Amino acid sequence: MRFCDCAGLSALLAAARTAKTHGSELRLCAVPHTLARLLRLSHTGSAFTIEQSDVR
């Protein structure tokens, strides 16, 4: 992912809510720096389980 704006973040949050409603969770893997920054700045990172990448 190279770009995520408020519409993309809204879609991710909606998907996380839907997953939670159905007893699951949305896991984000290999989160790019730009998305991690957006989640941090918007205080929405806790809506997801963020898998740590093993990229070296």
N, C-alpha and C positions, 0 to 999 in steps of 0.2 A: 504494500500500500504506500503510495507516494503522497496522498493527500486525503485529509478527512476534515470536513467542516462540521458545522452544527447539525446539518441534515444527516450526515454520516453517523455522528455521535448519537443523534436521536434514534436512528435505525438500530444501532448497536444496543442502546438502552431498551428499546422496545423488544428486541430479540431476547435480552436478558430477562425482562419481565415475563415474557411468554414462556421461556424455559422454566423459570421459577414457578409459574402457575401450574406447570405440568410436572413438577417434582424433579426438575433437572437444573443444571447450571450451564451458563455459557462460559466456556474457557477460551481465553485469548492466548495464542501461542506465537512466539517470535514477534512480539510487538515492536514495531519500528519506533525509533526515537521520537518522531513527530507525533505519533499517536499517544505514546507514553506521556509526552509533555501535555497534550490536550487533556488527557485523563487527569493528570495532576492539577493542572490549572482550573479545570472545571469541577474538581473534587468528586468525580464520578468513578474513579478507579475501583472503589469498593463494591460496585455493582457487578463486577466480574471476578472470576478467578483468573489470575494472570500467571501463566506458566513461564518459568525462567528458561531462557534459551541457553543451550550448551555451545553456542557459537564462540569460537576462539580466534 
